[in-house]
Each structure stands twice: as structure tokens, then as C-alpha cells.
């Protein structure tokens, strides 16, 4: 799937022959972007905040997924996620533009319909003396749906694309970015106030597994299926309806066996190579709950 970045990087030759940084890409931790991929493509990841009781953690930094899953399983209280502080974005932008000499930044983030992160990034850009050097883009996605947008932006920057070109590309990419997931337990939906106690009780007794999708910032519950096996098949069918996939990540909240089963049943859709199987981050898991599995993909195409 072309995951290996080129050696060129986001640099170009200056007038005097020296290397000058071009466009750099920033995203947030809800992208669930693997550290090796972010590092290789020089993508800066700004951590969201995880609020649990009286404690505050940096998402993806202070608590590994396995530890988060263990704590979530035994906690009566759900953690809350919050956008990064504006100051965190300012620090990253200034570091890239002033410290590393980047010409411009493209900052692509979780769907604005789901989080205030996009607004925080925009507010930070306005605090700069040259706010036009930061283009803030709504991916319409979350998790690796956002991650693939950031990867595409970084690859374009590495090939010499300018800020405006990268931003336009990301806007056009929204129709090809897809996320679908199966929710295994209703506990988090109940604790988070999204369904009432009676609905949770009956849903659990009947083994109801909601299936959801996210496209262009809109969350849709497209099926409520009895039993995990049937829900998994429904998810497979949903992903198959997308067609050939240029980039794929299968995410799980402590359900790696289900993720592996998904890969086996979807392998013929992959245009090239193998998908990444990744632990879902705290933002996604806090809402969907343990046992959830999902697919984030960039559908093959030219737009």
C-alpha cells in the first residue's frame, strides 16, 4: 500500500543550494497514527487530553493502549477526552515555522462535528504573526481515517507540493475516506449517557451489536445485529461495498483476534500489501467500548 516513505522528505533546494524545509503536516492524537509512520513522514502529532477523575493524561503519550484497556475494564467512571490546549498547537506551529524553518504547515484534524480540536487548531493559527502559513483542514474523519489523510498530505509535501495544493487535495479526499466499526458492548454508550439504562439492559440481554460508520463528519448507525458473529459479517459486507482499498487499517479495542478475522475476510480488497492492525486509541475506545473493531480505509481512486 505504499507505506514506506521516500527518502526525499518535505524539503527542497534553496536559491543557494541549501536544503529548505517546505510544507510540514500536523495532526492530532485521535488519528491513532503509529509512531513509526508519523516519524518516517515527519508528521507532528499534537496529543489530545484524557481526563479521568482528577487526573489529566496526554492521549497516546502517558498511557499505552494496553494499560488504558485494563483500567477501563475495571472503572465505573468513563474517561473524558478533550481537545489539546491552544498553547500546544502554537508551540508546534512555531517550532516548525521558526525552529525548523518550514515554509508552511497543513494541520489536518478530527472531524469538527465530533470535537473542538479543529477550532483549537484554528485559534492557534490566528495567534501567529503570519496565520496564513498554517492551513487548518477538517478531515471529516477520526482514527486512521484521519491518519490516512495526514499520511497523504505528508507524501504530497515530500514530493514538493505547496500548502494550497495539499489542502485542496485533503478536501477532495473526504469522499474516499471511510470508517466503519462494530460495537461489542453497550456499557460505554450507557455510561456516557448515549442510551438509557433500559435500552442497555435489553440490548445486552439480546446481544445487540450496533454497527456504525463515519463519512464526511457524519456518524450513522446502519445496523443493529444480534451476536458478535453476525455483526462481524455485517461489517465485512459494509467494507466490501466500498470496493478496492488503497490504504487500510483495522483497529481493535482489546480484540485482536476479531481484527485478524476481519483482515482474513477482506484481504482480496487490498490494492497492495497488508493492512495495519492497530490498537484503538483512548478517544475511540472511550466512546465505542472494549471489544470494538473497525476498519479505516482510503478507497482506491484518482480524486
C-alpha positions in Angstrom: 0.0 0.0 0.0 3.0 2.3 -0.4 3.5 2.8 3.3 7.3 3.1 3.0 8.1 6.8 2.7 10.6 8.0 0.2 13.9 9.4 1.3 13.2 12.8 -0.1 11.2 14.2 2.7 9.5 17.6 2.9 12.5 19.6 1.7 13.6 21.5 -1.4 16.7 23.2 -2.7 17.0 26.8 -1.8 18.4 29.5 -4.1 21.9 29.0 -2.7 21.8 25.2 -2.9 21.0 24.5 0.7 18.1 22.3 1.9 15.0 24.4 2.8 12.0 22.9 4.7 8.8 23.0 2.6 5.4 22.1 3.9 5.0 20.2 7.1 2.0 18.3 8.3 0.4 18.4 11.8 -2.4 16.2 13.1 -3.8 15.2 16.5 -3.7 12.1 18.5 -7.2 10.9 17.6 -5.6 9.8 14.3 -4.2 6.7 16.1 -1.2 7.2 13.8 1.6 4.6 14.5 4.7 6.4 15.9 7.0 4.8 13.3 4.8 6.1 10.4 4.5 9.6 11.9 8.3 9.8 12.4 9.2 8.5 9.0 6.9 11.0 7.3 7.7 13.8 9.7 4.1 14.3 10.8 3.8 16.2 14.1 1.1 14.8 16.4 -0.5 17.1 19.0 -1.9 15.0 21.9 -5.5 15.5 23.0 -6.2 15.4 26.7 -7.7 12.4 28.6 -9.5 13.4 31.8 -10.0 10.6 34.2 -11.3 11.6 37.7 -8.9 14.3 39.0 -6.1 13.2 36.6 -5.2 14.5 33.2 -3.2 12.5 30.7 -1.8 13.2 27.3 -3.5 10.9 24.8 -1.1 8.5 23.2 1.8 9.6 25.4 1.2 9.0 29.1 -0.9 5.7 29.0 -0.2 2.9 26.5 -3.4 1.3 25.0 -3.0 -2.0 26.9 -2.9 -0.1 30.2 -5.8 2.1 29.2 -7.9 -1.1 28.3 -7.1 -2.6 31.7 -8.1 0.5 33.6 -11.2 1.0 31.5 -12.4 -2.6 32.2 -12.4 -2.1 35.9 -13.5 1.6 36.1 -17.1 2.7 36.9 -16.3 6.1 35.6 -15.7 6.8 31.9 -12.7 9.0 31.0 -13.5 12.2 29.0 -11.5 13.3 26.1 -10.8 17.0 25.4 -9.1 18.9 22.6 -5.5 19.9 23.0 -5.0 23.4 24.5 -4.5 26.2 22.0 -1.0 26.7 23.5 0.0 23.2 22.5 -0.8 24.0 18.8 1.0 27.3 19.0 4.1 25.6 20.3 4.1 23.0 17.5 3.4 25.6 14.8 6.1 27.9 16.0 8.6 25.1 16.3 8.0 24.1 12.7 7.9 27.5 11.2 10.5 29.3 13.2 12.6 26.5 14.7 12.8 24.1 11.7 12.3 26.7 9.0 9.2 25.2 7.3 7.7 27.5 4.7 4.1 26.5 5.7 2.0 24.0 7.6 -1.0 21.9 6.8 -2.8 21.0 10.0 -5.4 18.2 9.4 -7.7 17.1 12.2 -10.5 15.0 13.6 -14.0 15.9 12.2 -15.2 19.2 13.5 -18.6 17.7 14.1 -17.0 15.3 16.7 -14.5 17.5 18.6 -13.4 21.0 19.3 -9.9 20.1 18.2 -10.3 21.8 14.8 -11.4 25.1 16.5 -8.4 24.9 18.8 -6.0 24.5 15.9 -7.6 27.4 14.0 -7.4 29.6 17.1 -3.7 28.8 17.5 -3.0 29.7 13.9 -4.7 33.1 14.4 -2.3 33.8 17.2 0.7 33.6 14.9 2.2 36.7 13.3 1.7 35.0 9.9 -1.5 32.9 10.3 -1.7 32.3 6.6 1.3 30.0 6.9 -1.0 27.4 8.7 -3.9 25.9 6.7 -6.3 24.1 9.1 -8.3 21.3 7.4 -11.2 19.2 8.6 -10.7 15.6 7.6 -14.3 14.6 8.3 -12.8 11.6 10.0 -11.4 10.0 13.1 -8.8 7.4 14.0 -6.9 6.1 11.0 -9.4 7.7 8.7 -7.8 10.9 9.8 -4.4 9.1 9.9 -4.6 8.3 6.2 -5.4 11.9 5.4 -2.3 13.0 7.3 -0.2 10.4 5.5 -1.4 11.5 2.1 -0.7 15.1 3.0 2.9 14.3 4.1 3.6 12.3 1.0 2.5 15.2 -1.2 4.6 17.6 0.9 7.5 15.2 0.4 7.1 15.3 -3.3 7.2 19.1 -3.3 3.5 20.1 -3.2 2.7 23.5 -1.8 0.4 24.3 1.0 -2.7 25.2 -1.1 -2.3 22.1 -3.3 -2.1 19.8 -0.2 -5.1 21.5 1.5 -7.2 21.2 -1.7 -6.2 17.5 -2.0 -7.4 16.8 1.5 -10.7 18.5 0.9 -11.3 16.3 -2.2 -10.2 13.2 -0.3 -13.1 13.3 2.1 -15.4 11.2 -0.1 -12.8 8.4 -0.3 -12.1 8.2 3.5 -14.3 5.6 5.2 -14.6 4.3 8.7 -16.9 1.6 9.9 -17.0 -0.2 13.3 -18.8 -2.8 15.3 -19.6 -2.0 19.0 -19.3 -5.2 21.1 -20.7 -3.8 24.4 -23.2 -1.2 25.3 -21.6 -0.3 28.6 -19.8 2.8 27.4 -22.8 4.1 25.5 -24.8 3.7 28.7 -22.1 5.2 31.0 -21.7 8.1 28.6 -25.4 8.9 28.6 -26.0 8.0 24.9 -28.5 5.3 25.7 -30.6 4.8 28.9 -30.4 2.0 31.4 -33.4 0.1 30.0 -32.0 0.2 26.5 -28.6 -1.0 27.7 -30.2 -3.8 29.7 -32.3 -5.2 26.9 -29.6 -4.7 24.3 -27.1 -6.6 26.4 -29.6 -9.4 27.1 -30.3 -9.7 23.4 -26.6 -9.4 22.4 -27.3 -6.4 20.2 -24.2 -5.1 18.5 -24.6 -1.7 16.8 -22.6 -1.1 13.6 -21.7 2.5 12.9 -19.9 4.4 10.1 -18.3 7.8 9.8 -18.1 9.6 6.4 -17.7 13.3 5.8 -18.1 14.0 9.5 -21.5 12.3 9.8 -21.9 9.3 12.2 -24.5 6.8 11.1 -25.8 3.7 12.9 -26.5 1.5 9.9 -27.3 -1.8 11.6 -28.2 -3.4 15.0 -27.2 -7.0 14.8 -27.7 -9.9 17.3 -24.5 -11.7 18.1 -20.9 -10.9 17.5 -20.5 -13.3 14.6 -23.4 -11.7 12.7 -22.1 -8.2 13.4 -18.7 -9.1 12.1 -20.3 -10.4 8.9 -22.3 -7.2 8.6 -19.1 -5.2 9.0 -17.4 -7.2 6.3 -20.3 -6.6 4.0 -20.1 -2.8 4.6 -16.4 -2.6 3.9 -16.8 -4.7 0.7 -19.4 -2.2 -0.5 -16.6 0.4 -0.6 -14.7 -1.5 -3.4 -10.9 -1.7 -3.8 -8.9 -0.1 -0.9 -5.7 1.8 -1.4 -4.9 2.1 2.3 -6.4 0.1 5.2 -6.1 0.0 8.9 -8.0 -2.5 11.1 -8.4 -1.2 14.7 -9.5 -3.0 17.8 -10.1 -2.2 21.4 -8.5 -5.2 23.0 -10.0 -7.6 20.4 -7.0 -8.5 18.2 -8.5 -11.9 17.2 -11.5 -10.2 15.7 -9.2 -7.8 13.9 -7.3 -10.7 12.4 -10.5 -12.4 11.3 -11.5 -9.2 9.6 -8.2 -9.0 7.7 -8.6 -12.6 6.5 -12.1 -11.9 5.1 -11.1 -8.6 3.4 -7.7 -9.5 2.0 -8.8 -9.6 -1.6 -9.9 -5.9 -1.4 -6.4 -4.6 -0.7 -4.8 -3.0 -3.7 -1.3 -3.6 -2.4 0.3 -5.2 0.7 -1.2 -5.8 4.1 -3.2 -3.5 6.3 -2.0 -2.3 9.6 -3.6 -3.9 12.6 -3.6 -1.3 15.4 -4.9 -0.9 18.9 -7.6 1.8 19.0 -6.7 4.9 20.9 -8.3 6.2 24.0 -10.6 8.7 22.2 -12.2 6.0 20.1 -12.3 3.3 22.8 -13.8 5.7 25.4 -16.9 6.1 23.1 -17.1 2.6 21.5 -16.0 0.5 24.4 -13.8 -2.6 24.8 -14.2 -5.3 22.2 -15.0 -2.9 19.4 -13.3 -3.5 16.0 -13.3 -1.2 13.0 -11.9 -0.5 9.6 -10.5 2.8 8.4 -9.7 3.0 4.7 -8.8 5.2 1.8 -10.8 3.9 -1.1 -8.8 3.5 -4.3 -9.3 6.3 -6.8 -7.8 9.3 -8.5 -9.6 12.2 -6.7 
